[in-house]
Amino acid sequence: MDDESRYEAVRSRDARFDGVFFTAVTTTRIYCRPSCPARTPLRGNVTFHASAAAAQAAGFRACKRCRPDAVPGSAEWNIRADSVGRAMRLINDGVVDREGVGGLARRLGYSTRQVQRQLTEELGAGPVALARAGRAHSARVLLQTTALPVTEIAFAAGFSSVRQFNDTVREIYDSTPTALRGAARTPAGGDGIRLRLAHRGPFAGRQLFDFLGRRAVPGIESMDGTPGSRRYRRTLALPYGHAVAEVGERGGPGWLECRLRLSDVRDLTAAVQRLRRLLDLDADPHAVLESLGADPRIGDLARATPGLRSPGAADAPELAARAVLGQQVTVGAARGLAGRLVAAYGKPLPEPSGTLTHLFPAPEALAQAELGELGMPEARRAALRTLMAALADDRIALDPGADRDEAERSLLALRGIGPWTAGYLRMRALGDPDVFLASDAGARQGLERLGGTPADAERWRPWRSYALHHLWNSLAPQESSPRP
């Protein structure tokens, strides 16, 4: 897009571009999302920025009406596999806050200078500024949804001092922390942190919650309620502690309701990002529908279910273990195996939360486990141990910033890991929107019903993962392929 087409998007308040770019008004020194309902500013008073951090670095404050800092992330980072895309996924996961810019650079395999230059050239802000924008958003959420003292919130959000926290909040929101808390829409206190998980475009919630519900592993996941008003709950192992997360199927226009119970509030950013990846909330359903909806083979399915998501993973090693458990068995059988694995090797919560009792076993625990109680063939038990050992000693990386091609090559080099498992992990654990599992039984059945062949999938790039989910969803649950 050039600036004139961006301005046209602002004039039409096109929500498709929320998070793709930000609009800054030079006369008011305020920046907004493109769909802001306020009066459209004159073209001569408008500049455009590739990130909220760039607008903040240029001296603009966040609009209090449209809250541009809370929009879904740009879907571009899901598609791109280059260093900038990988860096953005890692920054969103809180790596800079936990490990610094040096840690980010090491994960990417570049020098800190290269990372700074690449991000600044594309986004108008370096890794520190991008992380700072995320900290400010976390601080606002904590101020408005918890009763924590302001000083605790400052450090929980990742700030190094209370003064830095106060200065940042005043600069970005033109308000003091106390005033932000007073303006909270949600009463402070209560059981956990309540927040809204934003998404763009249509949202096929029934299909997503069906997918998660069929695979919910006893002890770490549950699905309660009736279709249309279900609540998905799960445990999360996080950098500083653990969490119990709850997401409702019925949200509002552009958001889902979420509640987080964190053992350490410093994990807020990581918990939110892992839920966003699991639920594929940063997707661009408009772009997916525009591409797949025009296809002669899969177009009817795409138009019938706009907003279909390609679920990711809340914990990549967990999904890796479940993928091996699910090889050559049904969804129900894989779920049962995973439940027994959790009961035998999972870490118990300090106290149960309903039916949630454990965290999924860590790779280190499974790498040395006998696994005899699972009743699986020794070859699959060996494959599971081998994969967990590779993840435990960092020979394979499945984090948000991993190189997808390198990860897939490393997975295929392991004994017992074939193309289906490697591709499934690339699609879900690494969030690749362009994976088609040609050997998958459900994919073949879906294609046969459409009168198609695997060659048709080449036309569905770069959205083959979504096409695959359309094929799976075209089948009755009992006909779906054996995938975890």
C-alpha positions as CSV (number, residue, x, y, z in Angstrom):
1,M,0.0,0.0,0.0
2,D,1.1,3.6,-0.6
3,D,0.0,6.5,1.6
4,E,-2.9,7.4,-0.6
5,S,-4.4,3.9,-0.4
6,R,-3.8,4.0,3.4
7,Y,-5.7,7.2,3.7
8,E,-8.6,5.8,1.7
9,A,-8.7,2.9,4.2
10,V,-8.8,5.4,7.0
11,R,-11.6,7.3,5.3
12,S,-13.7,4.2,5.0
13,R,-12.8,3.1,8.6
14,D,-11.7,-0.3,7.2
15,A,-11.0,-2.6,10.1
16,R,-9.1,-5.0,7.8
17,F,-6.1,-2.8,8.2
18,D,-6.1,-2.5,12.0
19,G,-2.6,-3.6,13.1
20,V,-1.3,-3.4,9.6
21,F,-0.5,0.3,9.9
22,F,-1.2,3.1,12.3
23,T,-2.5,6.7,11.6
24,A,-0.9,9.6,13.4
25,V,-2.4,13.1,13.4
26,T,0.2,15.9,13.6
27,T,-2.2,18.5,14.9
28,T,-3.4,16.5,17.9
29,R,-0.2,14.4,18.4
30,I,-2.5,11.3,18.7
31,Y,-2.2,8.0,16.8
32,C,-5.1,5.7,16.0
33,R,-6.0,2.4,14.3
34,P,-7.4,2.8,10.7
35,S,-11.0,2.0,11.9
36,C,-11.1,4.7,14.6
37,P,-14.7,6.1,14.8
38,A,-13.4,9.6,15.4
39,R,-13.8,12.3,12.7
40,T,-11.4,11.5,9.8
41,P,-8.4,14.0,9.9
42,L,-7.4,16.0,6.9
43,R,-4.9,14.3,4.6
44,G,-2.3,17.0,5.1
45,N,-2.3,16.3,8.9
46,V,-1.8,12.6,8.7
47,T,1.3,10.4,8.7
48,F,1.5,6.6,8.7
49,H,3.5,4.3,10.8
50,A,4.2,0.5,10.5
51,S,3.9,-0.1,14.2
52,A,2.5,1.4,17.4
53,A,6.1,1.6,18.7
54,A,7.1,3.8,15.7
55,A,4.2,6.1,16.3
56,Q,5.1,6.4,20.0
57,A,8.8,7.0,19.2
58,A,7.7,9.8,16.9
59,G,6.0,11.5,19.9
60,F,2.4,10.5,19.3
61,R,0.0,9.3,22.1
62,A,-2.4,6.4,21.9
63,C,-6.0,7.4,21.1
64,K,-8.2,6.8,24.1
65,R,-11.2,6.1,21.9
66,C,-10.0,3.3,19.6
67,R,-7.1,2.0,21.8
68,P,-4.7,1.3,18.9
69,D,-2.2,-0.5,21.2
70,A,-4.8,-3.3,21.7
71,V,-5.4,-4.2,18.0
72,P,-4.5,-7.7,16.7
73,G,-0.9,-8.0,15.5
74,S,-0.3,-7.7,11.8
75,A,-1.1,-11.0,10.0
76,E,2.1,-10.4,8.0
77,W,4.2,-11.8,10.8
78,N,2.3,-15.1,10.5
79,I,3.2,-15.4,6.8
80,R,6.8,-14.1,6.8
81,A,9.6,-16.5,7.6
82,D,12.4,-14.0,7.3
83,S,14.4,-12.5,10.2
84,V,12.0,-9.6,10.7
85,G,8.9,-11.8,10.9
86,R,10.7,-14.2,13.3
87,A,11.9,-11.3,15.4
88,M,8.4,-9.9,15.8
89,R,7.0,-13.2,16.9
90,L,9.7,-13.4,19.6
91,I,9.3,-9.8,20.7
92,N,5.6,-10.4,21.1
93,D,6.3,-13.5,23.2
94,G,8.4,-11.3,25.6
95,V,11.9,-12.5,24.7
96,V,13.4,-9.0,24.8
97,D,11.9,-8.3,28.3
98,R,13.3,-11.6,29.6
99,E,16.6,-12.0,27.7
100,G,17.3,-8.5,26.3
101,V,18.2,-7.6,22.7
102,G,21.2,-9.9,22.9
103,G,19.0,-12.9,23.6
104,L,16.8,-12.0,20.7
105,A,19.8,-11.7,18.4
106,R,21.2,-15.1,19.6
107,R,17.9,-16.8,18.9
108,L,17.8,-15.3,15.4
109,G,21.5,-16.0,14.6
110,Y,22.3,-12.4,13.9
111,S,24.3,-9.6,15.6
112,T,22.4,-7.1,17.8
113,R,23.4,-4.4,15.2
114,Q,21.8,-6.3,12.3
115,V,18.6,-6.9,14.3
116,Q,18.4,-3.2,15.2
117,R,18.9,-2.1,11.6
118,Q,16.5,-4.6,10.0
119,L,13.6,-3.8,12.5
120,T,14.2,0.0,12.3
121,E,14.2,0.0,8.5
122,E,10.9,-2.0,8.2
123,L,9.0,-0.9,11.3
124,G,10.4,2.5,12.3
125,A,11.4,1.2,15.7
126,G,14.0,-1.1,17.1
127,P,13.5,-4.1,19.4
128,V,13.7,-2.1,22.6
129,A,11.0,0.4,21.4
130,L,8.8,-2.5,20.2
131,A,9.1,-4.3,23.5
132,R,8.4,-1.1,25.4
133,A,5.1,-0.7,23.5
134,G,4.2,-4.2,24.6
135,R,5.1,-3.4,28.2
136,A,2.9,-0.3,28.2
137,H,-0.1,-2.3,26.9
138,S,0.5,-5.0,29.6
139,A,0.6,-2.3,32.2
140,R,-2.7,-0.8,31.1
141,V,-4.4,-4.2,31.2
142,L,-3.1,-4.8,34.7
143,L,-4.1,-1.4,35.9
144,Q,-7.6,-1.8,34.7
145,T,-8.3,-5.4,35.5
146,T,-6.5,-6.1,38.8
147,A,-6.2,-4.6,42.3
148,L,-2.4,-5.0,42.3
149,P,-0.5,-2.0,43.8
150,V,0.9,0.3,41.1
151,T,4.5,-0.5,42.1
152,E,3.9,-4.2,41.6
153,I,2.4,-3.6,38.2
154,A,5.4,-1.6,37.1
155,F,7.7,-4.6,37.6
156,A,5.2,-7.2,36.5
157,A,4.8,-5.4,33.1
158,G,8.6,-5.6,32.6
159,F,9.7,-2.1,33.6
160,S,13.0,-1.7,35.4
161,S,11.9,1.1,37.6
162,V,8.7,2.8,38.8
163,R,9.9,6.1,37.4
164,Q,10.4,4.5,33.9
165,F,6.9,3.0,34.2
166,N,5.3,6.3,35.2
167,D,7.1,8.2,32.4
168,T,6.1,5.7,29.8
169,V,2.4,5.6,30.8
170,R,2.2,9.4,30.7
171,E,4.0,9.6,27.4
172,I,1.9,6.9,25.6
173,Y,-1.5,7.4,27.2
174,D,-1.3,11.0,28.3
175,S,-2.4,9.9,31.7
176,T,-1.0,8.8,35.0
177,P,-1.3,5.2,36.1
178,T,-3.8,6.2,38.8
179,A,-6.0,8.0,36.3
180,L,-5.9,4.9,34.0
181,R,-7.0,2.7,36.9
182,G,-9.8,5.2,37.7
183,A,-11.1,5.0,34.1
184,A,-11.2,1.2,34.0
185,R,-14.2,-0.3,32.3
186,T,-13.9,-3.5,34.2
187,P,-14.0,-3.4,38.1
188,A,-10.6,-4.0,39.7
189,G,-10.1,-7.2,41.6
190,G,-12.0,-10.5,41.2
191,D,-10.7,-13.9,40.4
192,G,-7.9,-13.5,37.9
193,I,-7.2,-11.0,35.2
194,R,-10.1,-10.3,32.8
195,L,-9.3,-9.1,29.4
196,R,-10.4,-9.1,25.8
197,L,-8.5,-11.0,23.1
198,A,-8.9,-8.9,19.9
199,H,-9.2,-10.4,16.4
200,R,-10.0,-9.0,13.0
201,G,-12.7,-9.9,10.6
202,P,-15.2,-12.8,10.8
203,F,-14.5,-15.5,13.4
204,A,-15.7,-19.1,13.0
205,G,-15.9,-19.8,16.7
206,R,-17.9,-23.0,16.5
207,Q,-15.4,-24.8,14.3
208,L,-12.5,-23.6,16.4
209,F,-14.0,-24.7,19.7
210,D,-15.1,-28.0,18.1
211,F,-11.5,-28.6,17.1
212,L,-10.2,-27.9,20.6
213,G,-12.9,-29.7,22.4
214,R,-12.4,-33.0,20.5
215,R,-8.7,-32.9,21.4
216,A,-9.0,-31.6,25.0
217,V,-6.5,-33.7,27.1
218,P,-7.8,-34.6,30.6
219,G,-5.9,-32.9,33.4
220,I,-4.6,-30.0,31.3
221,E,-7.6,-29.0,29.2
222,S,-11.4,-28.9,29.4
223,M,-14.4,-27.7,27.4
224,D,-17.5,-26.8,29.3
225,G,-21.0,-25.6,28.2
226,T,-23.1,-26.0,25.1
227,P,-22.2,-25.0,21.5
228,G,-22.3,-21.2,21.2
229,S,-21.5,-20.5,24.8
230,R,-18.7,-22.9,25.6
231,R,-15.7,-22.1,27.7
232,Y,-12.3,-23.6,26.9
233,R,-9.9,-23.9,29.9
234,R,-6.3,-25.0,30.0
235,T,-3.1,-24.9,32.0
236,L,0.0,-23.1,30.8
237,A,3.6,-23.5,31.7
238,L,5.2,-20.1,31.5
239,P,8.7,-18.5,32.0
240,Y,8.1,-17.4,35.6
241,G,5.4,-19.8,36.7
242,H,2.1,-21.2,35.5
243,A,-1.4,-20.1,34.6
244,V,-4.9,-21.3,34.2
245,A,-6.5,-19.7,31.2
246,E,-10.2,-19.6,30.3
247,V,-11.6,-18.3,26.9
248,G,-15.3,-18.0,26.0
249,E,-16.7,-19.0,22.7
250,R,-19.2,-16.1,22.8
251,G,-17.4,-12.7,22.8
252,G,-18.2,-9.4,21.2
253,P,-17.6,-7.7,17.9
254,G,-13.9,-8.3,17.3
255,W,-12.9,-9.9,20.6
256,L,-13.2,-13.0,22.8
257,E,-13.5,-12.8,26.6
258,C,-10.6,-14.3,28.5
259,R,-9.7,-14.8,32.2
260,L,-6.1,-15.6,33.3
261,R,-5.1,-16.8,36.7
262,L,-1.3,-16.3,36.9
263,S,1.0,-17.5,39.6
264,D,3.3,-14.7,38.6
265,V,1.9,-11.6,36.8
266,R,5.2,-11.1,34.9
267,D,3.9,-13.9,32.7
268,L,0.9,-11.8,31.4
269,T,2.5,-11.0,28.0
270,A,3.6,-14.6,27.4
271,A,0.3,-16.1,28.4
272,V,-1.7,-13.8,26.1
273,Q,0.6,-14.4,23.1
274,R,0.4,-18.2,23.6
275,L,-3.4,-18.0,23.6
276,R,-3.4,-15.8,20.5
277,R,-1.2,-18.3,18.7
278,L,-3.4,-21.3,19.8
279,L,-6.6,-19.5,18.6
280,D,-5.0,-18.0,15.5
281,L,-6.3,-14.5,16.5
282,D,-3.8,-12.6,14.4
283,A,-5.0,-14.1,11.2
284,D,-6.3,-12.1,8.3
285,P,-9.6,-13.9,7.3
286,H,-10.3,-11.3,4.7
287,A,-7.1,-12.1,2.7
288,V,-7.8,-15.9,3.2
289,L,-11.3,-15.6,1.9
290,E,-10.4,-13.4,-1.0
291,S,-7.9,-16.0,-2.2
292,L,-9.6,-19.3,-1.4
293,G,-13.1,-18.0,-2.0
294,A,-12.3,-17.5,-5.7
295,D,-10.9,-21.0,-6.2
296,P,-13.1,-23.3,-8.4
297,R,-12.4,-26.3,-6.2
298,I,-12.5,-25.1,-2.6
299,G,-14.3,-21.8,-3.0
300,D,-17.7,-23.0,-1.9
301,L,-16.2,-24.3,1.4
302,A,-14.3,-21.1,2.0
303,R,-17.3,-18.8,1.4
304,A,-19.5,-21.0,3.6
305,T,-17.2,-20.6,6.6
306,P,-15.6,-17.2,6.6
307,G,-13.2,-16.7,9.5
308,L,-12.2,-20.3,9.8
309,R,-9.0,-20.4,11.9
310,S,-5.9,-22.6,11.7
311,P,-5.3,-23.4,15.4
312,G,-1.7,-23.1,16.6
313,A,-0.1,-24.3,19.8
314,A,0.0,-22.9,23.3
315,D,3.1,-24.9,24.0
316,A,5.2,-26.3,21.2
317,P,6.9,-29.2,23.0
318,E,3.5,-30.3,24.3
319,L,2.1,-30.3,20.7
320,A,5.2,-32.2,19.5
321,A,4.6,-35.0,22.1
322,R,0.9,-35.1,21.2
323,A,1.7,-35.4,17.5
324,V,3.8,-38.5,18.1
325,L,1.1,-40.0,20.3
326,G,-1.4,-39.3,17.6
327,Q,0.5,-41.2,14.8
328,Q,-1.7,-43.8,13.2
329,V,-4.5,-43.7,15.9
330,T,-7.8,-41.9,16.1
331,V,-8.3,-38.5,17.7
332,G,-10.0,-40.1,20.7
333,A,-7.2,-42.6,21.2
334,A,-4.5,-39.9,21.0
335,R,-6.4,-37.9,23.6
336,G,-6.5,-40.9,25.9
337,L,-2.8,-41.5,25.5
338,A,-2.0,-37.9,26.2
339,G,-4.2,-38.0,29.3
340,R,-2.3,-41.0,30.7
341,L,1.0,-39.3,29.9
342,V,-0.1,-36.2,31.9
343,A,-1.2,-38.3,34.8
344,A,2.1,-40.2,34.9
345,Y,4.6,-37.5,34.2
346,G,2.9,-34.1,34.4
347,K,3.7,-31.6,37.1
348,P,0.7,-31.2,39.5
349,L,-0.7,-27.8,40.1
350,P,-0.4,-26.5,43.7
351,E,-4.1,-26.9,43.8
352,P,-6.6,-28.2,41.2
353,S,-8.7,-25.7,39.2
354,G,-11.9,-27.8,38.6
355,T,-10.8,-30.7,36.4
356,L,-7.5,-29.1,35.6
357,T,-4.8,-30.7,37.8
358,H,-1.5,-30.7,36.0
359,L,0.9,-29.0,33.6
360,F,2.0,-31.0,30.6
361,P,5.2,-33.0,31.2
362,A,8.4,-31.1,30.3
363,P,10.6,-32.4,27.5
364,E,13.3,-33.2,30.0
365,A,11.0,-35.5,31.9
366,L,9.8,-37.4,28.8
367,A,13.3,-37.7,27.3
368,Q,14.2,-40.3,30.0
369,A,10.8,-41.8,30.6
370,E,10.1,-45.5,30.0
371,L,6.5,-44.8,28.8
372,G,5.6,-48.4,29.3
373,E,2.2,-47.5,30.9
374,L,1.1,-46.0,27.6
375,G,0.8,-49.3,25.8
376,M,2.4,-48.0,22.6
377,P,4.8,-49.9,20.4
378,E,8.4,-49.4,21.4
379,A,9.2,-47.7,18.1
380,R,6.8,-44.9,18.9
381,R,8.0,-44.6,22.5
382,A,11.5,-44.3,21.2
383,A,10.4,-41.6,18.7
384,L,8.8,-39.7,21.5
385,R,11.9,-39.9,23.7
386,T,14.2,-38.9,20.8
387,L,12.1,-35.9,19.9
388,M,11.8,-34.7,23.5
389,A,15.6,-35.1,24.0
390,A,16.2,-33.0,20.9
391,L,13.9,-30.3,22.3
392,A,15.4,-30.5,25.8
393,D,18.9,-29.9,24.6
394,D,18.0,-27.2,22.0
395,R,19.0,-29.3,19.0
396,I,15.6,-28.5,17.6
397,A,13.8,-25.1,18.1
398,L,10.1,-24.8,17.9
399,D,9.8,-21.4,19.5
400,P,7.9,-18.5,17.7
401,G,11.1,-17.3,16.1
402,A,12.4,-20.6,14.8
403,D,13.4,-21.0,11.2
404,R,10.6,-23.1,9.8
405,D,12.6,-24.7,7.0
406,E,15.4,-25.6,9.4
407,A,13.0,-26.9,12.0
408,E,11.3,-29.2,9.5
409,R,14.6,-30.5,8.2
410,S,15.8,-31.2,11.8
411,L,12.5,-33.0,12.6
412,L,12.7,-35.2,9.5
413,A,16.3,-36.2,10.5
414,L,15.0,-37.8,13.7
415,R,14.1,-41.5,13.7
416,G,10.4,-42.1,13.8
417,I,9.4,-38.6,12.6
418,G,7.9,-38.6,9.1
419,P,6.6,-35.9,6.7
420,W,3.1,-35.9,8.3
421,T,4.3,-35.2,11.8
422,A,6.9,-32.7,10.7
423,G,4.4,-30.9,8.5
424,Y,1.7,-30.9,11.3
425,L,4.2,-29.3,13.7
426,R,5.2,-26.8,11.1
427,M,1.6,-25.8,10.7
428,R,0.6,-25.7,14.3
429,A,3.7,-25.3,16.5
430,L,5.4,-22.8,14.1
431,G,2.2,-21.2,12.9
432,D,2.9,-21.6,9.2
433,P,-0.2,-20.6,7.2
434,D,1.0,-22.5,4.1
435,V,1.2,-26.2,4.9
436,F,-0.7,-28.9,3.1
437,L,-0.4,-32.5,4.4
438,A,-0.8,-34.4,1.2
439,S,-0.6,-37.8,2.9
440,D,-3.3,-37.0,5.5
441,A,-6.3,-39.3,5.2
442,G,-8.8,-36.5,5.9
443,A,-7.2,-34.2,3.3
444,R,-7.5,-37.0,0.7
445,Q,-11.1,-37.7,1.6
446,G,-12.0,-34.0,1.4
447,L,-10.4,-33.6,-1.9
448,E,-12.1,-36.7,-3.3
449,R,-15.5,-35.2,-2.3
450,L,-14.6,-32.1,-4.2
451,G,-13.4,-34.1,-7.2
452,G,-9.9,-32.7,-6.7
453,T,-6.3,-33.9,-6.4
454,P,-3.3,-32.8,-4.3
455,A,-2.2,-30.8,-7.3
456,D,-5.1,-28.4,-6.6
457,A,-3.3,-27.3,-3.4
458,E,-0.6,-25.5,-5.3
459,R,-3.3,-22.8,-6.2
460,W,-4.0,-22.3,-2.5
461,R,-0.7,-20.8,-1.6
462,P,0.0,-19.0,0.8
463,W,-3.1,-20.2,2.7
464,R,-2.8,-24.0,2.3
465,S,-3.2,-24.5,6.1
466,Y,-6.6,-22.8,6.0
467,A,-7.6,-24.9,2.9
468,L,-6.6,-28.0,4.8
469,H,-8.9,-27.0,7.7
470,H,-11.7,-26.4,5.3
471,L,-11.3,-29.9,3.9
472,W,-11.2,-31.4,7.4
473,N,-14.3,-29.4,8.5
474,S,-16.1,-30.7,5.4
475,L,-16.0,-34.2,6.9
476,A,-18.1,-35.5,9.8
477,P,-16.1,-35.7,13.0
478,Q,-15.9,-39.5,12.9
479,E,-14.4,-39.3,9.3
480,S,-11.7,-36.8,10.3
481,S,-8.1,-37.9,9.9
482,P,-6.2,-39.2,12.9
483,R,-4.5,-36.0,14.1
484,P,-3.9,-34.9,17.7
